[in-house]
Amino acid sequence: MSTHTPAHLSPAQAAQVANVSRWTIMRAIKSSHLQAFRDNKNQWKIKDDDLNTWLSTHHAQYAHTVQEEANAYPEHAPAHPDQIAEETLELVRVKAELEAEKTFRATIEADRDHWRDLAKKLAEPRPRKWWFW
């Protein structure tokens, strides 16, 4: 695993991992079935362990999803449903890291363009005044 992976998941990322809707995750948080907390930006964050605990307690509800996925690709089917959750979680982490890198690159490019424009303005010749006061 990479050292730059997020420690916590957003409800949308958790929904992707659990293969449910974001609203299902939010209902589970509101009903206290899924443990979550709010960060400094007042956004919900879910720990990996809490999501795995919630998935294991609600495994019967979502077992058909895991079984359908295993039947769809029998030669690549993992041996255990937890392996599916771990691989999906890793995929979500990698996607989040990629999006963060894209955002960072866009910010750096915008900053570069701003400084380039300033350098062009400074390099333009200015009209000279004929008097010194």
C-alpha positions as CSV (number, residue, x, y, z in Angstrom):
1,M,0.0,0.0,0.0
2,S,1.1,3.5,-0.7
3,T,2.0,5.9,2.2
4,H,-0.2,8.6,0.6
5,T,-3.5,6.7,0.9
6,P,-6.3,8.4,2.9
7,A,-6.7,7.1,6.4
8,H,-10.5,7.6,6.2
9,L,-13.2,7.2,3.6
10,S,-15.9,9.7,2.7
11,P,-19.4,8.3,2.5
12,A,-19.2,8.2,-1.3
13,Q,-16.0,6.2,-1.2
14,A,-17.4,3.9,1.5
15,A,-20.5,3.4,-0.7
16,Q,-18.3,2.3,-3.6
17,V,-16.5,-0.2,-1.4
18,A,-19.7,-1.6,0.0
19,N,-21.4,-1.5,-3.4
20,V,-24.4,0.4,-2.0
21,S,-25.6,3.9,-2.5
22,R,-24.3,6.9,-0.6
23,W,-27.7,7.3,1.0
24,T,-27.5,3.8,2.4
25,I,-24.2,4.7,4.1
26,M,-25.7,8.0,5.4
27,R,-28.8,6.1,6.8
28,A,-26.4,3.7,8.6
29,I,-24.4,6.6,10.0
30,K,-27.6,8.4,11.2
31,S,-29.0,5.2,12.8
32,S,-25.6,4.6,14.5
33,H,-25.1,1.2,12.8
34,L,-22.0,2.6,11.1
35,Q,-19.5,4.6,13.1
36,A,-18.3,7.8,11.5
37,F,-17.1,11.2,12.6
38,R,-16.9,14.7,11.2
39,D,-13.5,16.3,10.3
40,N,-12.5,19.9,10.5
41,K,-14.3,20.7,7.3
42,N,-17.5,19.2,8.8
43,Q,-17.4,16.3,6.4
44,W,-18.2,12.7,7.4
45,K,-15.2,10.4,7.6
46,I,-15.4,6.6,8.0
47,K,-12.6,4.4,9.3
48,D,-11.7,1.3,7.3
49,D,-12.2,-0.9,10.3
50,D,-15.7,0.6,11.1
51,L,-16.7,0.0,7.5
52,N,-15.5,-3.6,7.5
53,T,-17.4,-4.2,10.8
54,W,-20.6,-2.7,9.3
55,L,-20.1,-4.8,6.2
56,S,-19.7,-8.0,8.2
57,T,-22.8,-7.3,10.3
58,H,-24.8,-6.5,7.1
59,H,-23.2,-9.3,5.1
60,A,-26.5,-11.1,4.6
61,Q,-28.1,-8.1,3.0
62,Y,-25.4,-7.7,0.5
63,A,-24.3,-11.3,0.0
64,H,-26.1,-11.5,-3.3
65,T,-23.8,-8.7,-4.7
66,V,-20.7,-10.5,-3.7
67,Q,-22.0,-13.8,-5.2
68,E,-23.1,-12.1,-8.5
69,E,-19.6,-10.6,-8.8
70,A,-17.9,-13.9,-8.1
71,N,-20.2,-15.6,-10.7
72,A,-19.5,-13.0,-13.3
73,Y,-15.7,-13.6,-13.3
74,P,-15.1,-17.2,-12.0
75,E,-11.5,-17.4,-13.1
76,H,-10.7,-14.1,-11.2
77,A,-13.0,-14.7,-8.2
78,P,-11.3,-14.2,-4.8
79,A,-11.6,-17.0,-2.3
80,H,-13.2,-14.9,0.4
81,P,-15.7,-12.0,0.3
82,D,-13.3,-10.0,2.6
83,Q,-10.7,-10.2,-0.2
84,I,-13.3,-8.5,-2.5
85,A,-13.8,-5.7,0.0
86,E,-10.0,-5.2,0.5
87,E,-9.4,-5.1,-3.3
88,T,-12.3,-2.7,-3.8
89,L,-11.0,-0.6,-0.9
90,E,-7.6,-0.5,-2.5
91,L,-9.1,0.5,-5.8
92,V,-11.0,3.4,-4.2
93,R,-7.9,4.5,-2.4
94,V,-5.9,4.5,-5.7
95,K,-8.6,6.5,-7.4
96,A,-8.7,9.0,-4.6
97,E,-5.0,9.4,-4.8
98,L,-5.1,9.9,-8.6
99,E,-7.8,12.6,-8.2
100,A,-5.7,14.3,-5.6
101,E,-2.7,14.2,-7.9
102,K,-4.7,15.6,-10.8
103,T,-6.0,18.5,-8.5
104,F,-2.5,19.2,-7.3
105,R,-1.1,19.2,-10.9
106,A,-3.9,21.6,-12.0
107,T,-3.0,23.9,-9.1
108,I,0.7,23.9,-9.9
109,E,0.0,24.6,-13.6
110,A,-2.3,27.5,-12.7
111,D,0.4,28.9,-10.5
112,R,3.0,28.5,-13.2
113,D,0.9,30.3,-15.7
114,H,0.3,33.2,-13.3
115,W,4.0,33.6,-12.7
116,R,4.7,33.4,-16.5
117,D,2.2,36.2,-17.1
118,L,3.9,38.3,-14.4
119,A,7.3,37.7,-16.0
120,K,6.0,38.7,-19.4
121,K,4.6,42.0,-18.0
122,L,7.9,42.7,-16.3
123,A,9.9,42.0,-19.5
124,E,7.8,44.4,-21.7
125,P,9.6,47.6,-22.4
126,R,8.2,50.6,-20.7
127,P,8.0,54.1,-22.3
128,R,10.8,56.3,-21.0
129,K,10.0,59.7,-19.6
130,W,12.1,62.6,-20.9
131,W,12.1,64.4,-17.5
132,F,13.5,63.0,-14.4
133,W,11.1,64.5,-11.8
